[in-house]
Amino acid sequence: MENNHSSSGRGEGRGGRQGGGGLRRNPRFGPRPARVCPFCAQKVKYIDFKAADQLRRYLTDRGKIKARRKIGTCSKHQRRLAIAIKRARHIALLPFVSEVSRGD
């Protein structure tokens, strides 16, 4: 029997996009430079959970932890950052939810 799939079998991924997963190219500016982890650049070994002002930069306006691809951290430091934020939330240095989403 013959398969009647609508896909042409060309390896199109989600959304019908073609091509490899290489660098995105902007025709005017060329490839973007590689983003460097801010913690690796400063050679940070320990992310202090008591430094709430610094940790607040890595939260959205709703109080959620920002994604790695948005802030440019490496996986090791993103895990450590998440742990530090969760510890700071637990001892009430950072909010679990922002004021806006609470409805107060």
Distance bins in CASP14 RR format, pairs under 12 A and 6 or more apart:
PFRMAT RR
TARGET T0000
AUTHOR 0000-0000-0000
RMODE 2
METHOD distances of the structure
MODEL  1
3 9 0 0 0 0 0 1 0 0 0 0 0
5 11 0 0 0 0 0 1 0 0 0 0 0
5 12 0 0 0 0 0 1 0 0 0 0 0
6 12 0 0 0 0 0 1 0 0 0 0 0
6 16 0 0 0 0 0 1 0 0 0 0 0
7 13 0 0 0 0 1 0 0 0 0 0 0
7 14 0 0 0 0 0 1 0 0 0 0 0
7 15 0 0 0 0 0 1 0 0 0 0 0
7 16 0 0 0 0 1 0 0 0 0 0 0
8 16 0 0 0 0 0 1 0 0 0 0 0
8 18 0 0 0 0 0 1 0 0 0 0 0
9 16 0 0 0 0 0 1 0 0 0 0 0
9 18 0 0 0 0 0 1 0 0 0 0 0
10 16 0 0 0 0 1 0 0 0 0 0 0
10 17 0 0 0 0 0 1 0 0 0 0 0
10 18 1 0 0 1 0 0 0 0 0 0 0
10 19 0 0 0 0 1 0 0 0 0 0 0
11 17 0 0 0 0 1 0 0 0 0 0 0
11 18 1 0 0 1 0 0 0 0 0 0 0
11 19 0 0 0 0 1 0 0 0 0 0 0
11 20 0 0 0 0 0 1 0 0 0 0 0
12 18 1 0 1 0 0 0 0 0 0 0 0
12 19 0 0 0 0 1 0 0 0 0 0 0
12 20 0 0 0 0 0 1 0 0 0 0 0
13 19 0 0 0 0 1 0 0 0 0 0 0
13 20 0 0 0 0 1 0 0 0 0 0 0
13 21 0 0 0 0 0 1 0 0 0 0 0
17 24 0 0 0 0 0 1 0 0 0 0 0
19 25 0 0 0 0 0 1 0 0 0 0 0
22 31 0 0 0 0 1 0 0 0 0 0 0
22 32 0 0 0 0 0 1 0 0 0 0 0
23 29 0 0 0 0 0 1 0 0 0 0 0
23 30 0 0 0 0 1 0 0 0 0 0 0
23 31 1 0 1 0 0 0 0 0 0 0 0
23 32 1 0 0 1 0 0 0 0 0 0 0
23 33 0 0 0 0 0 1 0 0 0 0 0
23 34 0 0 0 0 1 0 0 0 0 0 0
24 30 0 0 0 0 1 0 0 0 0 0 0
24 31 1 0 0 1 0 0 0 0 0 0 0
24 32 1 0 0 1 0 0 0 0 0 0 0
25 31 1 0 1 0 0 0 0 0 0 0 0
25 32 0 0 0 0 1 0 0 0 0 0 0
26 32 1 0 0 1 0 0 0 0 0 0 0
34 40 0 0 0 0 0 1 0 0 0 0 0
34 41 0 0 0 0 0 1 0 0 0 0 0
34 72 0 0 0 0 0 1 0 0 0 0 0
34 74 0 0 0 0 0 1 0 0 0 0 0
35 41 0 0 0 0 0 1 0 0 0 0 0
35 68 0 0 0 0 1 0 0 0 0 0 0
35 69 0 0 0 0 1 0 0 0 0 0 0
35 70 0 0 0 0 0 1 0 0 0 0 0
35 71 0 0 0 0 1 0 0 0 0 0 0
35 72 1 0 1 0 0 0 0 0 0 0 0
35 73 0 0 0 0 1 0 0 0 0 0 0
35 74 0 0 0 0 1 0 0 0 0 0 0
36 42 0 0 0 0 0 1 0 0 0 0 0
36 43 0 0 0 0 0 1 0 0 0 0 0
36 71 0 0 0 0 0 1 0 0 0 0 0
36 72 1 0 0 1 0 0 0 0 0 0 0
36 73 0 0 0 0 1 0 0 0 0 0 0
36 74 0 0 0 0 1 0 0 0 0 0 0
36 77 0 0 0 0 0 1 0 0 0 0 0
37 43 0 0 0 0 0 1 0 0 0 0 0
37 44 0 0 0 0 1 0 0 0 0 0 0
37 47 0 0 0 0 0 1 0 0 0 0 0
37 68 0 0 0 0 1 0 0 0 0 0 0
37 69 0 0 0 0 0 1 0 0 0 0 0
37 71 0 0 0 0 1 0 0 0 0 0 0
37 72 1 0 0 1 0 0 0 0 0 0 0
37 73 1 0 1 0 0 0 0 0 0 0 0
37 74 1 0 1 0 0 0 0 0 0 0 0
37 75 0 0 0 0 1 0 0 0 0 0 0
37 76 0 0 0 0 1 0 0 0 0 0 0
37 77 1 0 1 0 0 0 0 0 0 0 0
37 78 0 0 0 0 1 0 0 0 0 0 0
37 80 0 0 0 0 0 1 0 0 0 0 0
37 81 0 0 0 0 0 1 0 0 0 0 0
38 44 0 0 0 0 1 0 0 0 0 0 0
38 47 0 0 0 0 0 1 0 0 0 0 0
38 54 0 0 0 0 0 1 0 0 0 0 0
38 57 0 0 0 0 1 0 0 0 0 0 0
38 58 0 0 0 0 1 0 0 0 0 0 0
38 66 0 0 0 0 0 1 0 0 0 0 0
38 68 0 0 0 0 0 1 0 0 0 0 0
38 71 1 0 0 1 0 0 0 0 0 0 0
38 72 1 0 0 1 0 0 0 0 0 0 0
38 73 1 0 0 1 0 0 0 0 0 0 0
38 74 0 0 0 0 1 0 0 0 0 0 0
38 77 0 0 0 0 1 0 0 0 0 0 0
38 78 0 0 0 0 0 1 0 0 0 0 0
38 81 0 0 0 0 1 0 0 0 0 0 0
39 45 0 0 0 0 1 0 0 0 0 0 0
39 46 0 0 0 0 1 0 0 0 0 0 0
39 47 1 0 0 1 0 0 0 0 0 0 0
39 48 0 0 0 0 0 1 0 0 0 0 0
39 54 0 0 0 0 0 1 0 0 0 0 0
39 55 0 0 0 0 0 1 0 0 0 0 0
39 58 0 0 0 0 0 1 0 0 0 0 0
39 68 0 0 0 0 0 1 0 0 0 0 0
39 71 0 0 0 0 1 0 0 0 0 0 0
39 72 0 0 0 0 1 0 0 0 0 0 0
39 73 1 0 0 1 0 0 0 0 0 0 0
39 74 1 0 0 1 0 0 0 0 0 0 0
39 75 0 0 0 0 0 1 0 0 0 0 0
39 76 0 0 0 0 1 0 0 0 0 0 0
39 77 1 0 1 0 0 0 0 0 0 0 0
39 78 0 0 0 0 1 0 0 0 0 0 0
39 79 0 0 0 0 0 1 0 0 0 0 0
39 80 1 0 0 1 0 0 0 0 0 0 0
39 81 1 0 0 1 0 0 0 0 0 0 0
39 84 0 0 0 0 0 1 0 0 0 0 0
40 47 0 0 0 0 0 1 0 0 0 0 0
40 72 0 0 0 0 1 0 0 0 0 0 0
40 73 0 0 0 0 1 0 0 0 0 0 0
40 74 1 0 1 0 0 0 0 0 0 0 0
40 75 0 0 0 0 0 1 0 0 0 0 0
40 76 0 0 0 0 1 0 0 0 0 0 0
40 77 1 0 0 1 0 0 0 0 0 0 0
40 78 0 0 0 0 0 1 0 0 0 0 0
40 80 0 0 0 0 0 1 0 0 0 0 0
41 72 0 0 0 0 0 1 0 0 0 0 0
41 73 0 0 0 0 0 1 0 0 0 0 0
41 74 0 0 0 0 0 1 0 0 0 0 0
41 77 0 0 0 0 0 1 0 0 0 0 0
42 54 0 0 0 0 0 1 0 0 0 0 0
42 73 0 0 0 0 0 1 0 0 0 0 0
42 77 0 0 0 0 0 1 0 0 0 0 0
43 77 0 0 0 0 0 1 0 0 0 0 0
44 51 0 0 0 0 0 1 0 0 0 0 0
44 54 0 0 0 0 0 1 0 0 0 0 0
44 73 0 0 0 0 0 1 0 0 0 0 0
44 74 0 0 0 0 0 1 0 0 0 0 0
44 76 0 0 0 0 0 1 0 0 0 0 0
44 77 1 0 0 1 0 0 0 0 0 0 0
44 80 0 0 0 0 1 0 0 0 0 0 0
44 81 0 0 0 0 1 0 0 0 0 0 0
44 84 0 0 0 0 0 1 0 0 0 0 0
45 76 0 0 0 0 0 1 0 0 0 0 0
45 77 0 0 0 0 1 0 0 0 0 0 0
45 80 0 0 0 0 1 0 0 0 0 0 0
46 77 0 0 0 0 0 1 0 0 0 0 0
46 80 1 0 0 1 0 0 0 0 0 0 0
46 81 0 0 0 0 0 1 0 0 0 0 0
46 83 0 0 0 0 0 1 0 0 0 0 0
46 84 0 0 0 0 1 0 0 0 0 0 0
47 54 0 0 0 0 1 0 0 0 0 0 0
47 55 1 0 0 1 0 0 0 0 0 0 0
47 57 0 0 0 0 0 1 0 0 0 0 0
47 58 0 0 0 0 1 0 0 0 0 0 0
47 73 0 0 0 0 1 0 0 0 0 0 0
47 76 0 0 0 0 0 1 0 0 0 0 0
47 77 1 0 0 1 0 0 0 0 0 0 0
47 78 0 0 0 0 0 1 0 0 0 0 0
47 79 0 0 0 0 1 0 0 0 0 0 0
47 80 1 0 1 0 0 0 0 0 0 0 0
47 81 1 0 1 0 0 0 0 0 0 0 0
47 82 0 0 0 0 1 0 0 0 0 0 0
47 83 1 0 0 1 0 0 0 0 0 0 0
47 84 1 0 1 0 0 0 0 0 0 0 0
47 85 0 0 0 0 1 0 0 0 0 0 0
47 86 0 0 0 0 0 1 0 0 0 0 0
47 87 0 0 0 0 1 0 0 0 0 0 0
47 88 0 0 0 0 0 1 0 0 0 0 0
48 54 1 0 0 1 0 0 0 0 0 0 0
48 55 0 0 0 0 1 0 0 0 0 0 0
48 80 0 0 0 0 0 1 0 0 0 0 0
48 81 0 0 0 0 0 1 0 0 0 0 0
48 83 0 0 0 0 0 1 0 0 0 0 0
48 84 1 0 0 1 0 0 0 0 0 0 0
48 85 0 0 0 0 0 1 0 0 0 0 0
48 87 0 0 0 0 1 0 0 0 0 0 0
48 88 0 0 0 0 1 0 0 0 0 0 0
48 93 0 0 0 0 0 1 0 0 0 0 0
49 55 1 0 0 1 0 0 0 0 0 0 0
49 58 0 0 0 0 0 1 0 0 0 0 0
49 80 0 0 0 0 1 0 0 0 0 0 0
49 81 0 0 0 0 1 0 0 0 0 0 0
49 82 0 0 0 0 0 1 0 0 0 0 0
49 83 1 0 0 1 0 0 0 0 0 0 0
49 84 1 0 1 0 0 0 0 0 0 0 0
49 85 1 0 0 1 0 0 0 0 0 0 0
49 86 0 0 0 0 1 0 0 0 0 0 0
49 87 1 1 0 0 0 0 0 0 0 0 0
49 88 1 0 1 0 0 0 0 0 0 0 0
49 89 0 0 0 0 1 0 0 0 0 0 0
49 90 0 0 0 0 1 0 0 0 0 0 0
49 91 1 0 0 1 0 0 0 0 0 0 0
49 92 0 0 0 0 0 1 0 0 0 0 0
49 93 1 0 0 1 0 0 0 0 0 0 0
49 94 0 0 0 0 1 0 0 0 0 0 0
50 84 0 0 0 0 1 0 0 0 0 0 0
50 85 0 0 0 0 0 1 0 0 0 0 0
50 87 0 0 0 0 1 0 0 0 0 0 0
50 88 1 0 0 1 0 0 0 0 0 0 0
50 90 0 0 0 0 0 1 0 0 0 0 0
50 91 0 0 0 0 1 0 0 0 0 0 0
50 92 0 0 0 0 0 1 0 0 0 0 0
50 93 1 0 0 1 0 0 0 0 0 0 0
50 94 0 0 0 0 0 1 0 0 0 0 0
51 57 0 0 0 0 0 1 0 0 0 0 0
51 58 0 0 0 0 0 1 0 0 0 0 0
51 81 0 0 0 0 0 1 0 0 0 0 0
51 84 0 0 0 0 1 0 0 0 0 0 0
51 85 0 0 0 0 0 1 0 0 0 0 0
51 87 0 0 0 0 0 1 0 0 0 0 0
51 88 0 0 0 0 1 0 0 0 0 0 0
51 93 0 0 0 0 1 0 0 0 0 0 0
51 94 0 0 0 0 0 1 0 0 0 0 0
52 58 0 0 0 0 0 1 0 0 0 0 0
52 59 0 0 0 0 0 1 0 0 0 0 0
52 84 0 0 0 0 1 0 0 0 0 0 0
52 85 0 0 0 0 1 0 0 0 0 0 0
52 87 0 0 0 0 0 1 0 0 0 0 0
52 88 1 0 1 0 0 0 0 0 0 0 0
52 89 0 0 0 0 1 0 0 0 0 0 0
52 91 0 0 0 0 1 0 0 0 0 0 0
52 92 0 0 0 0 1 0 0 0 0 0 0
52 93 1 0 1 0 0 0 0 0 0 0 0
52 94 1 0 1 0 0 0 0 0 0 0 0
52 95 0 0 0 0 0 1 0 0 0 0 0
53 59 0 0 0 0 0 1 0 0 0 0 0
53 88 0 0 0 0 0 1 0 0 0 0 0
53 93 0 0 0 0 1 0 0 0 0 0 0
53 94 0 0 0 0 1 0 0 0 0 0 0
54 81 0 0 0 0 1 0 0 0 0 0 0
54 84 0 0 0 0 1 0 0 0 0 0 0
54 85 0 0 0 0 0 1 0 0 0 0 0
54 88 0 0 0 0 0 1 0 0 0 0 0
54 93 0 0 0 0 0 1 0 0 0 0 0
54 94 0 0 0 0 0 1 0 0 0 0 0
55 63 0 0 0 0 0 1 0 0 0 0 0
55 65 0 0 0 0 1 0 0 0 0 0 0
55 66 0 0 0 0 0 1 0 0 0 0 0
55 71 0 0 0 0 0 1 0 0 0 0 0
55 80 0 0 0 0 0 1 0 0 0 0 0
55 81 1 0 0 1 0 0 0 0 0 0 0
55 82 0 0 0 0 0 1 0 0 0 0 0
55 83 0 0 0 0 0 1 0 0 0 0 0
55 84 1 0 0 1 0 0 0 0 0 0 0
55 85 1 0 1 0 0 0 0 0 0 0 0
55 86 0 0 0 0 0 1 0 0 0 0 0
55 87 0 0 0 0 1 0 0 0 0 0 0
55 88 1 0 1 0 0 0 0 0 0 0 0
55 89 0 0 0 0 1 0 0 0 0 0 0
55 93 1 0 0 1 0 0 0 0 0 0 0
55 94 1 0 0 1 0 0 0 0 0 0 0
55 95 0 0 0 0 0 1 0 0 0 0 0
56 63 0 0 0 0 1 0 0 0 0 0 0
56 65 0 0 0 0 0 1 0 0 0 0 0
56 66 0 0 0 0 0 1 0 0 0 0 0
56 81 0 0 0 0 0 1 0 0 0 0 0
56 84 0 0 0 0 0 1 0 0 0 0 0
56 85 0 0 0 0 1 0 0 0 0 0 0
56 88 0 0 0 0 1 0 0 0 0 0 0
56 89 0 0 0 0 0 1 0 0 0 0 0
56 93 0 0 0 0 1 0 0 0 0 0 0
56 94 1 0 0 1 0 0 0 0 0 0 0
56 95 0 0 0 0 1 0 0 0 0 0 0
56 98 0 0 0 0 0 1 0 0 0 0 0
57 63 0 0 0 0 0 1 0 0 0 0 0
57 65 0 0 0 0 0 1 0 0 0 0 0
57 66 0 0 0 0 1 0 0 0 0 0 0
57 70 0 0 0 0 0 1 0 0 0 0 0
57 71 0 0 0 0 1 0 0 0 0 0 0
57 73 0 0 0 0 0 1 0 0 0 0 0
57 81 0 0 0 0 0 1 0 0 0 0 0
57 85 0 0 0 0 0 1 0 0 0 0 0
57 94 0 0 0 0 0 1 0 0 0 0 0
58 64 0 0 0 0 1 0 0 0 0 0 0
58 65 1 0 0 1 0 0 0 0 0 0 0
58 66 1 0 1 0 0 0 0 0 0 0 0
58 67 0 0 0 0 0 1 0 0 0 0 0
58 68 0 0 0 0 0 1 0 0 0 0 0
58 70 0 0 0 0 1 0 0 0 0 0 0
58 71 1 0 1 0 0 0 0 0 0 0 0
58 72 0 0 0 0 0 1 0 0 0 0 0
58 73 0 0 0 0 1 0 0 0 0 0 0
58 77 0 0 0 0 0 1 0 0 0 0 0
58 78 0 0 0 0 1 0 0 0 0 0 0
58 80 0 0 0 0 0 1 0 0 0 0 0
58 81 1 0 1 0 0 0 0 0 0 0 0
58 82 0 0 0 0 1 0 0 0 0 0 0
58 84 0 0 0 0 1 0 0 0 0 0 0
58 85 1 0 0 1 0 0 0 0 0 0 0
58 86 0 0 0 0 0 1 0 0 0 0 0
58 88 0 0 0 0 0 1 0 0 0 0 0
58 94 0 0 0 0 1 0 0 0 0 0 0
59 65 1 0 0 1 0 0 0 0 0 0 0
59 66 1 0 0 1 0 0 0 0 0 0 0
59 67 0 0 0 0 0 1 0 0 0 0 0
59 70 0 0 0 0 0 1 0 0 0 0 0
59 71 0 0 0 0 0 1 0 0 0 0 0
59 81 0 0 0 0 0 1 0 0 0 0 0
59 82 0 0 0 0 0 1 0 0 0 0 0
59 84 0 0 0 0 0 1 0 0 0 0 0
59 85 1 0 0 1 0 0 0 0 0 0 0
59 86 0 0 0 0 0 1 0 0 0 0 0
59 88 0 0 0 0 1 0 0 0 0 0 0
59 89 0 0 0 0 1 0 0 0 0 0 0
59 93 0 0 0 0 0 1 0 0 0 0 0
59 94 1 0 0 1 0 0 0 0 0 0 0
59 95 0 0 0 0 1 0 0 0 0 0 0
59 96 0 0 0 0 0 1 0 0 0 0 0
59 97 0 0 0 0 0 1 0 0 0 0 0
59 98 0 0 0 0 1 0 0 0 0 0 0
60 66 1 0 1 0 0 0 0 0 0 0 0
60 67 0 0 0 0 1 0 0 0 0 0 0
60 70 0 0 0 0 1 0 0 0 0 0 0
60 71 0 0 0 0 0 1 0 0 0 0 0
60 85 0 0 0 0 0 1 0 0 0 0 0
60 95 0 0 0 0 0 1 0 0 0 0 0
60 97 0 0 0 0 0 1 0 0 0 0 0
60 98 0 0 0 0 1 0 0 0 0 0 0
60 100 0 0 0 0 0 1 0 0 0 0 0
60 101 0 0 0 0 0 1 0 0 0 0 0
61 95 0 0 0 0 0 1 0 0 0 0 0
61 97 0 0 0 0 0 1 0 0 0 0 0
61 98 1 0 0 1 0 0 0 0 0 0 0
61 99 0 0 0 0 1 0 0 0 0 0 0
61 100 1 0 0 1 0 0 0 0 0 0 0
61 101 0 0 0 0 1 0 0 0 0 0 0
62 95 0 0 0 0 1 0 0 0 0 0 0
62 96 0 0 0 0 0 1 0 0 0 0 0
62 97 1 0 0 1 0 0 0 0 0 0 0
62 98 1 0 1 0 0 0 0 0 0 0 0
62 99 0 0 0 0 1 0 0 0 0 0 0
62 100 1 0 0 1 0 0 0 0 0 0 0
62 101 1 0 1 0 0 0 0 0 0 0 0
62 102 0 0 0 0 0 1 0 0 0 0 0
62 103 0 0 0 0 0 1 0 0 0 0 0
63 85 0 0 0 0 1 0 0 0 0 0 0
63 88 0 0 0 0 0 1 0 0 0 0 0
63 89 0 0 0 0 1 0 0 0 0 0 0
63 94 1 0 0 1 0 0 0 0 0 0 0
63 95 1 0 0 1 0 0 0 0 0 0 0
63 96 1 0 0 1 0 0 0 0 0 0 0
63 97 1 0 0 1 0 0 0 0 0 0 0
63 98 1 0 1 0 0 0 0 0 0 0 0
63 99 0 0 0 0 1 0 0 0 0 0 0
63 100 0 0 0 0 1 0 0 0 0 0 0
63 101 1 0 0 1 0 0 0 0 0 0 0
63 102 0 0 0 0 0 1 0 0 0 0 0
64 70 0 0 0 0 0 1 0 0 0 0 0
64 82 0 0 0 0 0 1 0 0 0 0 0
64 85 0 0 0 0 1 0 0 0 0 0 0
64 86 0 0 0 0 0 1 0 0 0 0 0
64 89 0 0 0 0 0 1 0 0 0 0 0
64 94 0 0 0 0 0 1 0 0 0 0 0
64 95 0 0 0 0 0 1 0 0 0 0 0
64 96 0 0 0 0 1 0 0 0 0 0 0
64 97 0 0 0 0 1 0 0 0 0 0 0
64 98 0 0 0 0 1 0 0 0 0 0 0
64 101 0 0 0 0 1 0 0 0 0 0 0
65 71 0 0 0 0 1 0 0 0 0 0 0
65 73 0 0 0 0 0 1 0 0 0 0 0
65 78 0 0 0 0 1 0 0 0 0 0 0
65 79 0 0 0 0 0 1 0 0 0 0 0
65 80 0 0 0 0 0 1 0 0 0 0 0
65 81 1 0 0 1 0 0 0 0 0 0 0
65 82 1 0 1 0 0 0 0 0 0 0 0
65 83 0 0 0 0 0 1 0 0 0 0 0
65 84 0 0 0 0 0 1 0 0 0 0 0
65 85 1 0 1 0 0 0 0 0 0 0 0
65 86 0 0 0 0 1 0 0 0 0 0 0
65 88 0 0 0 0 0 1 0 0 0 0 0
65 89 0 0 0 0 1 0 0 0 0 0 0
65 94 0 0 0 0 0 1 0 0 0 0 0
65 96 0 0 0 0 0 1 0 0 0 0 0
66 72 0 0 0 0 1 0 0 0 0 0 0
66 73 0 0 0 0 1 0 0 0 0 0 0
66 78 0 0 0 0 1 0 0 0 0 0 0
66 81 0 0 0 0 1 0 0 0 0 0 0
66 82 0 0 0 0 0 1 0 0 0 0 0
66 85 0 0 0 0 1 0 0 0 0 0 0
67 73 0 0 0 0 1 0 0 0 0 0 0
67 75 0 0 0 0 0 1 0 0 0 0 0
67 78 0 0 0 0 1 0 0 0 0 0 0
67 81 0 0 0 0 0 1 0 0 0 0 0
67 82 0 0 0 0 0 1 0 0 0 0 0
68 74 1 0 0 1 0 0 0 0 0 0 0
68 75 1 0 0 1 0 0 0 0 0 0 0
68 76 0 0 0 0 0 1 0 0 0 0 0
68 77 0 0 0 0 1 0 0 0 0 0 0
68 78 1 0 1 0 0 0 0 0 0 0 0
68 79 0 0 0 0 1 0 0 0 0 0 0
68 81 0 0 0 0 1 0 0 0 0 0 0
68 82 0 0 0 0 1 0 0 0 0 0 0
69 75 0 0 0 0 0 1 0 0 0 0 0
69 78 0 0 0 0 1 0 0 0 0 0 0
70 78 0 0 0 0 0 1 0 0 0 0 0
71 77 0 0 0 0 1 0 0 0 0 0 0
71 78 0 0 0 0 1 0 0 0 0 0 0
71 81 0 0 0 0 1 0 0 0 0 0 0
71 82 0 0 0 0 0 1 0 0 0 0 0
72 78 0 0 0 0 1 0 0 0 0 0 0
72 81 0 0 0 0 0 1 0 0 0 0 0
73 79 0 0 0 0 1 0 0 0 0 0 0
73 80 0 0 0 0 1 0 0 0 0 0 0
73 81 1 0 0 1 0 0 0 0 0 0 0
73 82 0 0 0 0 1 0 0 0 0 0 0
73 84 0 0 0 0 0 1 0 0 0 0 0
74 80 0 0 0 0 1 0 0 0 0 0 0
74 81 0 0 0 0 0 1 0 0 0 0 0
75 81 0 0 0 0 0 1 0 0 0 0 0
75 82 0 0 0 0 0 1 0 0 0 0 0
76 82 0 0 0 0 0 1 0 0 0 0 0
76 83 0 0 0 0 0 1 0 0 0 0 0
77 83 0 0 0 0 0 1 0 0 0 0 0
77 84 0 0 0 0 1 0 0 0 0 0 0
78 84 0 0 0 0 0 1 0 0 0 0 0
78 85 0 0 0 0 0 1 0 0 0 0 0
79 85 0 0 0 0 0 1 0 0 0 0 0
79 86 0 0 0 0 0 1 0 0 0 0 0
80 86 0 0 0 0 0 1 0 0 0 0 0
80 87 0 0 0 0 0 1 0 0 0 0 0
81 87 0 0 0 0 0 1 0 0 0 0 0
81 88 0 0 0 0 0 1 0 0 0 0 0
81 94 0 0 0 0 0 1 0 0 0 0 0
82 88 0 0 0 0 0 1 0 0 0 0 0
82 89 0 0 0 0 0 1 0 0 0 0 0
82 94 0 0 0 0 0 1 0 0 0 0 0
83 89 0 0 0 0 0 1 0 0 0 0 0
83 90 0 0 0 0 0 1 0 0 0 0 0
84 90 0 0 0 0 0 1 0 0 0 0 0
84 91 0 0 0 0 0 1 0 0 0 0 0
84 93 0 0 0 0 0 1 0 0 0 0 0
84 94 0 0 0 0 1 0 0 0 0 0 0
85 91 0 0 0 0 0 1 0 0 0 0 0
85 93 0 0 0 0 1 0 0 0 0 0 0
85 94 1 0 0 1 0 0 0 0 0 0 0
85 95 0 0 0 0 0 1 0 0 0 0 0
85 96 0 0 0 0 0 1 0 0 0 0 0
86 93 0 0 0 0 0 1 0 0 0 0 0
86 94 0 0 0 0 1 0 0 0 0 0 0
86 96 0 0 0 0 1 0 0 0 0 0 0
87 93 0 0 0 0 1 0 0 0 0 0 0
87 94 0 0 0 0 1 0 0 0 0 0 0
88 94 1 0 1 0 0 0 0 0 0 0 0
88 95 0 0 0 0 1 0 0 0 0 0 0
88 96 0 0 0 0 0 1 0 0 0 0 0
89 95 1 0 0 1 0 0 0 0 0 0 0
89 96 1 0 1 0 0 0 0 0 0 0 0
89 97 0 0 0 0 1 0 0 0 0 0 0
90 96 0 0 0 0 1 0 0 0 0 0 0
95 101 0 0 0 0 1 0 0 0 0 0 0
95 102 0 0 0 0 1 0 0 0 0 0 0
95 104 0 0 0 0 0 1 0 0 0 0 0
96 102 0 0 0 0 1 0 0 0 0 0 0
97 103 0 0 0 0 1 0 0 0 0 0 0
97 104 0 0 0 0 0 1 0 0 0 0 0
98 104 0 0 0 0 0 1 0 0 0 0 0
END
